[in-house]
């Protein structure tokens, strides 16, 4: 597989070098292209939120949490450094069943193949250099495929025509960054980003670098866009602090009790988008290549083994948009081939834990396997079909086949690396025999919407799915020799409205959904798929122009997420029907007041509210929630020079980025950042 990827890469780059000799791309924008390249083109009356490049530049986020707190239905829980967990119309998901429940795209292409998820997947995107970010809350597998179960995040590349700039930002704990956008604003651009941060907790700093190269040109009848994204992260990691309300203790909340922990990750992606305007429509064909490597210390496990994983993949997406006077049809297919490898190694013998752990978690290799995957999908969507005056029908259907070929490169079973047995009935880690697994899935979305001038309404039902990830299917433990898992399924019904009044616009969505085949680890430490959960909620966005110089933007999220099954888990938690799912606050809200003082000075005040939530499945422990205030200002010195000032957590509130209760560790927290002041400069070339 790797040799095939290398051969394809060489041929692909040679082909692209020939294309560079052709004439430069025309500036003409094909309006239809947006309907098949951006989430906002899927349908105008669904739960889609976007942030444009203007806001992203002025926010200059150090972490994706700072962006996504401004979007309804989302919570990006900030971990150490660039680490994070995600919630989209869901609780913050952790452990088996968490990774891969949300689809992360870059210009409409998945950042990773199905099955090879990264729970911290946003740090592999170049969100710091993006020209916009879009999200869909709720299932979107009918259009975008596997993993778009709870929602989709799409990071959009900055257009070549964007102005050339150089900017820098300085903050506490040695934080500094440098960003540059260079190009001829016609047919090529280079966007670069580098940042370093010592971390507000001991030994928790990181360095990262990101680069995006883009070339747009005309090739015969096609408008071509070649994009290359490179990312690198080197991070020292800090884990939880323990003890009830320990995040409020200034003698604890800056400590790092896992100073040996680290994460090193890099990724490379290359794509070529070819689009051609045709009679009554538009066609695009997009071949792509991806590669990533990651190495990190699992400081949260006894014995602190090191995991090394990597993947190489190539794929092709074809889309055809046919537009008639009465409706439009989007159809196409996707093919993807991937090769992934994982090795877990414990460097030293464990002697400081319980007798059971010391005996069953041996020194040496625990896992060493590779998985080849093959994905084939067909999709069809119809939109703008008038069934009567101002009432439109839309629908999407997708058929997808995912096959894993698993190859175990060690002794099968729960033995040591050399094949000898551990005490207490066998080693903790179990390796299944070689096998193949196939998942054939159908997903759909059907809805109707109105087409009025000011206020519109929609109702839809949709289904999303998430195939078992390779770590769930083949990284077994104790007595489990085989995991016969089905794909998780989530079905949702949603009604809503969008409105665009004279001084007020916004949207309101009400949803109810059920997830089945939810994957988790039970009391026997088996990875099983018989979980069921119920989800319902309300999302509201408002954009109010109070005056010509004052604007208020706000979003509110109400969510009620509950278990619908009974079980005990490997972490000694007791799940019972009707219990609220842990780490799922009922209310999240964000409000931003923007004020333009004069032609050169403006400021923003941002209020962030997180409601209380249970920190365990039994609903016996709770985090109290928090309210934070942030400030941002910009001063225009000249047409080319701007100064930015940002103060996060203006009142220096003690809070937890995420709280958890664990039967082995008690109350645990990722402490929130104290008041931090950042100063930035931007110079337009």
LOTI-361319 format. One line per 3 residues: number of its first residue (from 1); their letters; for each residue x, y, z of C-alpha. Coordinates in Angstrom, 2 decimals, decimal comma. Layout:
NUM> A> X/Y/Z | ...
REM end
This chain:
1> XXX> 0,00/0,00/0,00 | 2,75/2,47/0,90 | 4,57/1,81/-2,38
4> XXX> 1,31/2,44/-4,22 | 0,88/5,75/-2,39 | 4,44/6,80/-3,24
7> XXX> 3,97/5,89/-6,90 | 0,67/7,75/-7,06 | 2,25/10,78/-5,37
10> XXX> 5,11/10,96/-7,88 | 2,76/10,65/-10,85 | 0,34/13,14/-9,35
13> XXX> 3,02/15,76/-8,77 | 4,45/15,28/-12,28 | 0,98/15,73/-13,69
16> XXX> 0,50/18,91/-11,64 | 3,84/20,30/-12,81 | 2,60/20,05/-16,38
19> XXX> -0,57/21,88/-15,45 | 1,40/24,79/-14,01 | 2,58/25,56/-17,53
22> XXX> -0,97/26,36/-18,61 | -2,49/29,82/-18,45 | -3,56/31,24/-15,11
25> XXX> -7,05/30,79/-13,70 | -9,79/33,21/-14,64 | -11,18/35,34/-11,85
28> XXX> -14,75/34,46/-12,73 | -16,54/32,73/-9,88 | -18,91/29,95/-10,79
31> XXX> -21,87/30,38/-8,48 | -23,01/26,77/-8,75 | -19,69/25,51/-7,40
34> XXX> -20,60/26,63/-3,89 | -23,50/24,19/-3,76 | -21,19/21,19/-3,99
37> XXX> -18,05/22,47/-2,25 | -19,34/24,27/0,86 | -21,62/23,02/3,61
40> XXX> -23,77/26,12/3,15 | -24,69/24,87/-0,31 | -26,27/21,69/1,05
43> XXX> -29,60/23,38/1,76 | -30,40/26,88/2,90 | -32,66/25,90/5,80
46> XXX> -30,64/23,45/7,90 | -28,58/23,89/11,04 | -25,52/25,38/9,41
49> XXX> -23,34/28,01/11,10 | -20,31/29,75/9,66 | -17,58/32,18/10,73
52> XXX> -15,89/34,26/8,03 | -12,24/35,16/7,57 | -12,71/38,68/9,00
55> XXX> -13,81/37,32/12,38 | -11,19/34,56/12,36 | -8,38/37,04/11,68
58> XXX> -9,43/39,31/14,52 | -9,97/36,44/16,93 | -6,53/34,93/16,12
61> XXX> -7,45/31,85/18,16 | -4,73/29,92/19,99 | -7,11/26,96/20,38
64> XXX> -10,20/25,83/18,42 | -12,35/26,25/21,55 | -12,16/30,02/21,10
67> XXX> -13,76/29,69/17,66 | -16,43/27,09/18,26 | -17,84/28,57/21,46
70> XXX> -19,42/31,10/19,04 | -21,43/28,37/17,28 | -24,66/26,86/18,64
73> XXX> -24,78/23,17/19,50 | -20,99/22,85/19,83 | -18,60/22,52/22,72
76> XXX> -14,91/22,03/22,03 | -13,55/21,07/25,45 | -10,02/22,40/25,81
79> XXX> -7,42/19,92/27,02 | -3,70/20,36/27,46 | -1,93/22,36/24,74
82> XXX> -3,77/21,75/21,47 | -5,67/18,69/22,73 | -9,47/18,78/22,87
85> XXX> -12,68/16,75/22,94 | -15,83/17,53/20,98 | -19,57/17,77/21,56
88> XXX> -22,07/18,42/18,74 | -25,68/17,98/19,80 | -24,20/15,49/22,23
91> XXX> -22,29/15,26/25,48 | -18,52/15,52/25,34 | -17,72/11,99/24,22
94> XXX> -14,79/10,08/25,71 | -13,42/6,54/25,50 | -14,74/3,91/23,04
97> XXX> -17,50/5,38/20,90 | -16,11/8,92/21,11 | -13,49/9,17/18,42
100> XXX> -14,96/9,51/14,94 | -18,46/10,61/15,96 | -17,88/13,95/14,21
103> XXX> -16,61/14,40/10,66 | -13,81/16,93/10,16 | -13,34/18,21/6,62
106> XXX> -10,88/20,50/4,90 | -12,43/22,06/1,79 | -14,98/19,24/1,76
109> XXX> -12,41/16,42/2,01 | -12,20/14,33/5,21 | -8,98/15,06/7,07
112> XXX> -8,68/11,33/7,92 | -10,11/8,09/6,50 | -13,09/6,42/8,13
115> XXX> -11,97/4,20/10,99 | -8,68/6,01/11,65 | -9,98/8,91/13,71
118> XXX> -8,05/11,29/15,94 | -10,09/12,47/18,91 | -8,01/15,68/18,78
121> XXX> -8,56/15,98/15,04 | -8,82/19,78/14,80 | -5,12/20,30/15,51
124> XXX> -4,42/18,52/12,20 | -6,31/21,28/10,38 | -4,91/24,72/9,58
127> XXX> -7,79/26,58/11,26 | -5,37/29,43/12,10 | -4,94/30,09/8,36
130> XXX> -8,46/29,42/7,18 | -10,73/31,64/5,13 | -13,81/30,45/7,00
133> XXX> -15,22/27,63/9,13 | -18,61/25,97/8,69 | -20,47/23,46/10,83
136> XXX> -23,56/21,30/10,54 | -25,05/20,18/13,84 | -26,90/16,89/13,48
139> XXX> -26,51/13,88/11,16 | -25,10/14,57/7,70 | -23,95/11,12/6,55
142> XXX> -26,41/11,19/3,65 | -24,20/13,74/1,92 | -20,81/13,48/3,62
145> XXX> -20,58/9,83/4,65 | -19,22/7,91/7,62 | -18,55/9,69/10,93
148> XXX> -20,90/12,60/10,10 | -23,16/11,18/12,81 | -23,42/14,04/15,29
151> XXX> -22,24/16,74/12,89 | -19,65/18,10/10,47 | -16,87/20,69/10,73
154> XXX> -15,44/22,11/7,48 | -12,29/24,26/7,46 | -12,17/26,37/4,28
157> XXX> -8,94/27,49/2,62 | -8,29/31,19/2,26 | -8,80/32,43/-1,32
160> XXX> -5,77/33,43/-3,34 | -7,27/36,89/-3,87 | -7,09/37,62/-0,13
163> XXX> -4,68/40,44/0,69 | -1,04/39,71/1,54 | -0,34/40,23/5,23
166> XXX> 2,18/39,55/7,97 | 0,95/39,42/11,57 | 2,22/38,47/15,00
169> XXX> 0,70/37,99/18,42 | 2,29/37,98/21,89 | 0,79/36,74/25,13
172> XXX> 1,55/35,29/28,57 | 3,61/32,16/29,29 | 5,94/32,91/26,40
175> XXX> 3,22/32,69/23,77 | 4,06/34,15/20,38 | 2,98/33,44/16,84
178> XXX> 3,80/34,58/13,36 | 1,44/34,38/10,38 | 1,99/35,33/6,78
181> XXX> -0,07/35,23/3,62 | 2,00/35,76/0,47 | 1,14/35,44/-3,20
184> XXX> 0,38/37,29/-6,41 | -3,37/37,39/-5,58 | -4,01/35,85/-8,97
187> XXX> -2,89/32,24/-9,28 | -0,80/31,23/-6,24 | -0,54/31,82/-2,52
190> XXX> 1,41/30,61/0,49 | 0,03/30,79/4,02 | 2,36/30,03/6,92
193> XXX> 1,85/29,85/10,69 | 4,19/29,13/13,59 | 3,51/29,38/17,32
196> XXX> 5,21/28,57/20,58 | 3,73/28,50/24,08 | 5,33/27,51/27,38
199> XXX> 1,90/26,71/28,85 | 0,31/28,14/31,97 | 0,86/24,81/33,75
202> XXX> 4,29/23,39/34,51 | 6,01/21,65/31,57 | 2,97/21,94/29,31
205> XXX> 4,31/23,97/26,40 | 4,04/23,31/22,69 | 5,49/24,33/19,35
208> XXX> 3,58/24,00/16,12 | 4,01/24,92/12,47 | 1,51/24,90/9,63
211> XXX> 1,83/25,64/5,92 | -0,77/25,91/3,16 | 0,18/26,24/-0,50
214> XXX> -2,45/26,89/-3,15 | -2,32/27,32/-6,91 | -5,33/28,08/-9,10
217> XXX> -5,09/27,84/-12,86 | -6,97/27,05/-16,05 | -6,38/23,67/-17,71
220> XXX> -8,34/23,10/-20,90 | -12,02/23,28/-19,87 | -11,27/22,89/-16,15
223> XXX> -10,67/25,42/-13,42 | -8,06/23,71/-11,25 | -7,06/24,30/-7,65
226> XXX> -4,05/22,52/-6,18 | -3,80/22,63/-2,37 | -1,10/21,35/-0,03
229> XXX> -1,42/21,40/3,77 | 1,42/20,53/6,16 | 1,13/20,54/9,97
232> XXX> 3,49/19,69/12,82 | 2,92/19,67/16,59 | 5,39/18,97/19,42
235> XXX> 3,70/19,16/22,77 | 4,43/18,51/26,44 | 1,18/17,33/27,99
238> XXX> -0,43/18,00/31,36 | -3,16/15,69/32,64 | -5,94/16,05/35,19
241> XXX> -5,53/17,52/38,63 | -7,52/15,69/41,31 | -9,46/16,63/44,42
244> XXX> -12,85/18,29/44,74 | -12,74/21,87/43,39 | -8,95/21,59/42,98
247> XXX> -9,17/23,87/39,92 | -9,80/26,75/42,36 | -6,60/26,05/44,31
250> XXX> -3,78/28,26/43,01 | -1,21/25,91/44,55 | -2,56/23,03/42,41
253> XXX> -4,07/24,37/39,19 | -0,68/25,21/37,64 | 0,94/21,89/38,51
256> XXX> 1,57/19,09/36,05 | 1,52/15,66/37,65 | 2,46/14,01/34,35
259> XXX> 5,63/15,92/33,36 | 6,84/12,98/31,27 | 3,77/13,08/28,97
262> XXX> 4,16/14,28/25,38 | 2,52/14,23/21,95 | 4,29/14,60/18,60
265> XXX> 2,16/14,67/15,46 | 2,54/15,69/11,84 | 0,30/15,49/8,79
268> XXX> 0,53/16,09/5,05 | -2,38/16,48/2,64 | -2,50/17,19/-1,08
271> XXX> -5,58/17,61/-3,27 | -6,38/18,73/-6,79 | -9,88/20,05/-7,44
274> XXX> -10,91/20,17/-11,10 | -14,24/21,81/-11,85 | -15,92/22,37/-15,18
277> XXX> -19,02/24,33/-16,01 | -21,31/22,29/-18,21 | -24,68/22,69/-19,79
280> XXX> -27,22/22,95/-16,97 | -24,68/22,33/-14,26 | -21,19/21,75/-12,97
283> XXX> -18,86/18,78/-12,45 | -15,91/18,42/-10,08 | -13,36/15,68/-9,69
286> XXX> -10,99/15,76/-6,71 | -8,13/13,28/-6,22 | -6,35/13,57/-2,86
289> XXX> -3,47/12,13/-0,82 | -3,03/12,12/2,97 | -0,39/11,03/5,43
292> XXX> 0,04/11,45/9,18 | 2,27/10,21/12,01 | 1,66/10,48/15,73
295> XXX> 3,55/9,40/18,82 | 2,38/10,04/22,38 | 2,77/8,80/25,94
298> XXX> -0,39/7,28/27,41 | 0,17/8,84/30,81 | -3,38/7,95/31,84
301> XXX> -2,61/4,18/31,81 | -0,62/2,16/34,35 | 2,82/1,53/32,91
304> XXX> 2,52/4,63/30,66 | 3,01/2,85/27,31 | 3,88/4,83/24,19
307> XXX> 1,57/4,63/21,18 | 2,87/5,20/17,65 | 0,37/5,30/14,80
310> XXX> 0,39/6,42/11,20 | -1,69/6,18/8,06 | -1,34/6,75/4,33
313> XXX> -4,37/7,13/2,09 | -5,51/8,20/-1,33 | -8,97/8,90/-2,67
316> XXX> -11,14/10,40/-5,33 | -14,42/12,33/-5,07 | -16,58/13,02/-8,12
319> XXX> -19,61/15,31/-7,97 | -22,07/16,38/-10,63 | -24,62/19,17/-10,13
322> XXX> -27,50/19,26/-12,59 | -29,65/22,38/-12,41 | -33,03/22,73/-14,08
325> XXX> -35,75/25,34/-13,75 | -37,70/23,19/-11,28 | -35,08/21,36/-9,22
328> XXX> -31,38/20,54/-8,87 | -29,69/17,15/-8,47 | -26,28/16,45/-6,95
331> XXX> -24,81/13,01/-7,55 | -21,42/11,38/-7,37 | -19,16/8,80/-5,83
334> XXX> -16,16/8,50/-3,52 | -13,37/5,90/-3,54 | -10,76/5,74/-0,82
337> XXX> -7,86/3,38/0,00 | -5,98/3,61/3,30 | -3,23/1,81/5,18
340> XXX> -2,84/2,33/8,93 | -0,37/1,01/11,48 | -0,34/1,05/15,29
343> XXX> 2,30/-0,01/17,80 | 2,00/0,25/21,59 | 5,11/-0,35/23,71
346> XXX> 5,70/-0,21/27,46 | 9,35/0,71/27,97 | 9,73/-0,37/31,61
349> XXX> 8,37/-3,05/33,91 | 5,48/-1,81/36,06 | 6,27/-2,20/39,77
352> XXX> 4,44/0,67/41,48 | 0,79/-0,27/40,91 | -1,43/-3,04/42,28
355> XXX> -0,31/-6,66/42,13 | -2,85/-7,23/39,35 | -1,62/-4,33/37,21
358> XXX> 2,03/-5,15/37,82 | 1,45/-8,72/36,61 | -0,90/-8,09/33,68
361> XXX> 0,66/-5,01/32,06 | 4,02/-6,39/30,90 | 7,09/-4,60/29,66
364> XXX> 7,49/-4,69/25,88 | 5,10/-4,51/22,95 | 1,36/-4,74/23,63
367> XXX> 0,04/-4,24/20,09 | 1,57/-4,19/16,63 | -0,91/-4,35/13,78
370> XXX> -1,84/-2,82/10,45 | -5,22/-2,32/8,83 | -5,97/-1,72/5,16
373> XXX> -9,32/-0,15/4,43 | -11,37/0,22/1,26 | -14,29/2,64/1,02
376> XXX> -16,75/2,89/-1,88 | -19,78/5,16/-1,81 | -22,48/6,53/-4,09
379> XXX> -24,64/9,52/-3,25 | -27,62/11,33/-4,75 | -29,39/14,47/-3,61
382> XXX> -32,30/16,50/-4,89 | -32,99/20,08/-3,87 | -35,22/23,03/-4,73
385> XXX> -38,04/20,78/-5,95 | -41,19/22,89/-5,73 | -44,14/20,81/-4,59
388> XXX> -46,34/23,92/-4,45 | -45,84/27,67/-4,35 | -43,03/28,58/-1,91
391> XXX> -42,76/24,98/-0,60 | -39,72/22,93/-1,56 | -38,78/19,28/-1,15
394> XXX> -35,21/18,06/-0,67 | -33,63/14,66/-0,02 | -30,23/12,96/0,08
397> XXX> -29,31/9,28/-0,10 | -25,94/7,58/0,29 | -24,76/4,00/0,03
400> XXX> -21,37/3,26/1,52 | -19,25/0,12/1,86 | -16,30/0,06/4,26
403> XXX> -13,95/-2,93/4,49 | -11,11/-3,45/6,99 | -8,35/-6,04/6,48
406> XXX> -6,60/-6,50/9,83 | -3,13/-8,04/10,09 | -1,74/-8,82/13,56
409> XXX> 2,08/-8,70/13,53 | 2,49/-10,27/17,00 | 1,38/-13,43/18,77
412> XXX> -2,40/-13,59/19,00 | -4,05/-13,66/22,41 | -3,35/-12,05/25,76
415> XXX> 0,29/-13,05/26,20 | 3,53/-11,16/26,59 | 5,45/-10,11/23,49
418> XXX> 7,50/-13,33/23,65 | 4,39/-15,50/23,91 | 4,69/-16,33/27,64
421> XXX> 1,67/-15,99/29,92 | 1,04/-13,29/32,49 | -0,28/-13,97/35,96
424> XXX> -3,90/-13,48/37,09 | -5,24/-15,47/34,09 | -3,48/-13,62/31,27
427> XXX> -2,12/-10,26/30,22 | -4,36/-7,20/30,12 | -3,83/-6,69/26,38
430> XXX> -5,40/-9,10/23,90 | -4,66/-9,36/20,17 | -7,20/-11,01/17,86
433> XXX> -6,28/-13,22/14,91 | -6,11/-11,75/11,41 | -9,56/-11,00/10,03
436> XXX> -11,64/-8,87/7,66 | -14,75/-6,88/8,50 | -17,20/-5,16/6,15
439> XXX> -19,80/-2,52/6,96 | -22,45/-1,74/4,34 | -24,49/1,31/5,27
442> XXX> -27,37/3,32/3,87 | -28,15/6,83/5,09 | -30,79/9,36/4,11
445> XXX> -32,14/12,84/4,73 | -35,61/14,01/3,70 | -37,21/17,38/4,35
448> XXX> -39,33/20,27/3,18 | -38,69/23,99/3,47 | -40,37/27,24/2,53
451> XXX> -39,07/29,88/0,16 | -40,40/33,18/1,49 | -38,56/36,49/1,45
454> XXX> -38,20/37,19/5,18 | -39,06/34,19/7,39 | -38,66/30,55/6,36
457> XXX> -39,34/27,20/7,99 | -38,11/23,64/7,55 | -38,72/20,16/8,88
460> XXX> -36,45/17,22/8,16 | -35,43/13,79/9,32 | -31,90/12,50/8,88
463> XXX> -29,69/9,56/9,76 | -25,99/9,42/10,52 | -23,67/6,51/11,13
466> XXX> -20,24/5,82/12,53 | -18,44/2,57/11,70 | -16,36/0,97/14,47
469> XXX> -12,92/2,52/14,58 | -9,92/0,21/14,27 | -8,93/0,72/17,92
472> XXX> -12,36/-0,49/19,02 | -12,41/-3,46/16,67 | -8,87/-4,79/17,14
475> XXX> -7,33/-3,27/20,28 | -8,92/-5,74/22,67 | -8,27/-6,45/26,32
478> XXX> -8,40/-9,32/28,82 | -10,66/-12,19/27,74 | -12,24/-10,61/24,65
481> XXX> -10,92/-12,40/21,56 | -13,33/-10,98/18,96 | -15,37/-7,78/18,84
484> XXX> -18,30/-8,17/16,45 | -19,41/-4,57/16,38 | -22,04/-2,91/14,22
487> XXX> -21,96/0,72/13,13 | -23,49/3,24/15,50 | -26,67/4,83/14,09
490> XXX> -28,30/8,12/15,00 | -31,72/9,15/13,69 | -32,95/12,71/14,18
493> XXX> -36,06/14,74/13,44 | -35,70/18,50/13,38 | -37,88/21,53/12,79
496> XXX> -36,72/25,11/12,57 | -36,93/28,58/11,16 | -34,58/31,19/9,73
499> XXX> -35,46/34,88/9,63 | -33,95/37,97/8,09 | -35,72/41,07/9,39
502> XXX> -34,66/44,69/9,01 | -32,32/44,80/12,01 | -32,48/41,20/13,21
505> XXX> -31,62/37,89/11,63 | -31,09/34,44/13,04 | -32,29/30,87/13,25
508> XXX> -34,08/28,50/15,61 | -33,84/24,69/15,51 | -35,59/22,10/17,69
511> XXX> -34,44/18,49/17,43 | -35,01/15,04/18,92 | -32,85/12,01/18,19
514> XXX> -32,02/8,47/19,22 | -28,68/6,68/18,95 | -28,42/2,90/18,91
517> XXX> -25,54/0,43/18,82 | -23,59/2,89/20,97 | -20,11/1,48/21,60
520> XXX> -18,64/1,39/25,10 | -16,45/-0,76/27,36 | -18,46/-2,85/29,84
523> XXX> -17,62/-4,14/33,32 | -15,81/-7,15/31,80 | -13,67/-4,73/29,78
526> XXX> -15,33/-5,95/26,58 | -15,92/-3,42/23,80 | -19,62/-3,89/23,01
529> XXX> -22,25/-2,04/21,00 | -25,56/-2,42/22,82 | -25,79/1,12/24,20
532> XXX> -28,73/3,41/23,47 | -29,04/7,13/24,15 | -31,67/9,83/23,62
535> XXX> -30,91/13,43/22,66 | -33,13/16,49/22,33 | -32,48/20,19/22,31
538> XXX> -32,97/23,71/21,02 | -30,48/25,96/19,22 | -31,00/29,70/18,74
541> XXX> -28,82/32,25/16,94 | -29,47/36,01/16,86 | -27,72/38,87/15,10
544> XXX> -29,14/42,25/16,13 | -28,04/45,62/14,73 | -28,77/47,93/17,65
547> XXX> -27,48/50,98/15,77 | -25,16/51,76/12,90 | -22,17/51,25/15,19
550> XXX> -23,39/48,65/17,71 | -24,12/45,00/16,95 | -25,08/42,05/19,20
553> XXX> -24,45/38,43/18,17 | -25,60/35,60/20,41 | -26,30/31,90/20,41
556> XXX> -28,05/29,67/22,92 | -27,93/25,89/23,15 | -30,27/23,78/25,27
559> XXX> -29,57/20,06/25,34 | -31,06/17,11/27,21 | -28,99/13,95/26,72
562> XXX> -29,96/10,72/28,53 | -29,03/7,04/28,70 | -31,60/4,55/27,45
565> XXX> -29,98/1,34/28,69 | -28,63/-0,28/31,86 | -25,03/-1,39/32,25
568> XXX> -21,94/-1,25/34,42 | -18,78/0,02/32,74 | -15,08/-0,83/33,00
571> XXX> -14,63/2,35/35,05 | -17,12/1,05/37,66 | -19,80/3,47/36,55
574> XXX> -23,44/2,41/36,74 | -25,43/3,48/33,69 | -29,20/3,44/34,23
577> XXX> -32,11/4,29/31,95 | -33,13/7,92/32,35 | -29,82/9,12/33,82
580> XXX> -28,36/12,21/32,24 | -25,22/11,52/30,25 | -22,19/12,92/32,03
583> XXX> -20,43/16,02/30,68 | -23,56/17,35/29,00 | -24,59/20,78/30,31
586> XXX> -28,21/21,68/29,69 | -27,44/25,26/28,72 | -24,55/26,84/26,83
589> XXX> -24,66/30,44/25,66 | -22,43/33,01/24,03 | -23,07/36,72/23,43
592> XXX> -20,81/39,23/21,68 | -21,37/42,99/21,76 | -19,47/44,73/18,94
595> XXX> -19,01/48,48/18,94 | -17,38/50,67/16,28 | -16,26/53,75/18,22
598> XXX> -15,01/55,61/15,13 | -13,22/54,90/11,87 | -10,07/53,67/13,61
601> XXX> -11,17/52,14/16,94 | -13,56/49,29/17,76 | -14,05/46,82/20,61
604> XXX> -16,01/43,68/21,51 | -17,21/42,22/24,79 | -17,95/38,49/24,80
607> XXX> -19,91/36,59/27,46 | -19,46/32,80/27,66 | -21,83/30,72/29,82
610> XXX> -21,49/27,03/30,64 | -24,23/25,46/32,76 | -23,63/22,85/35,46
613> XXX> -23,35/19,19/34,45 | -22,94/15,76/35,98 | -19,43/14,34/35,90
616> XXX> -20,36/10,66/36,26 | -22,91/8,34/34,66 | -24,65/7,66/37,97
619> XXX> -25,37/11,41/38,36 | -23,82/11,53/41,85 | -21,17/14,19/41,19
622> XXX> -21,52/17,59/39,53 | -19,54/20,54/38,20 | -21,09/23,91/39,05
625> XXX> -20,55/25,59/35,67 | -19,05/28,99/34,96 | -19,51/32,37/33,27
628> XXX> -16,56/34,07/31,59 | -16,07/37,54/30,11 | -13,65/38,29/27,25
631> XXX> -12,57/41,59/25,68 | -11,20/42,38/22,23 | -10,23/45,67/20,55
634> XXX> -8,58/46,79/17,33 | -6,93/50,07/16,39 | -6,27/51,00/12,76
637> XXX> -3,08/53,06/12,57 | -3,12/53,30/8,78 | -4,39/51,47/5,74
640> XXX> -1,63/48,93/6,23 | -1,04/48,68/9,99 | -3,50/47,43/12,65
643> XXX> -3,08/46,76/16,38 | -5,11/44,13/18,25 | -5,67/43,71/21,96
646> XXX> -7,45/40,73/23,51 | -8,06/39,89/27,17 | -9,47/36,43/27,88
649> XXX> -11,20/35,69/31,19 | -11,34/39,39/32,00 | -12,50/38,83/35,62
652> XXX> -9,83/36,15/36,30 | -12,49/33,56/37,13 | -11,47/30,15/38,53
655> XXX> -13,13/27,52/36,37 | -12,61/24,08/34,81 | -12,29/23,55/31,08
658> XXX> -13,67/20,08/31,77 | -14,62/18,21/34,93 | -14,87/14,46/35,42
661> XXX> -15,37/11,90/38,16 | -13,48/8,63/38,07 | -13,91/5,75/40,54
664> XXX> -10,13/5,33/40,66 | -9,15/9,00/40,84 | -12,18/10,82/42,25
667> XXX> -12,98/14,37/41,11 | -10,69/15,36/38,22 | -10,31/18,62/36,32
670> XXX> -8,57/20,33/33,47 | -8,16/23,77/35,09 | -9,22/26,77/33,06
673> XXX> -6,81/29,49/32,01 | -6,52/32,60/34,22 | -6,82/36,13/32,81
676> XXX> -4,57/36,39/29,77 | -3,73/39,45/27,67 | -2,62/39,19/24,04
679> XXX> -1,29/41,96/21,80 | -1,08/41,56/18,04 | 0,03/43,51/14,98
682> XXX> -1,00/43,03/11,36 | 0,76/44,64/8,41 | -0,69/44,52/4,90
685> X> 1,93/44,18/2,20
REM end
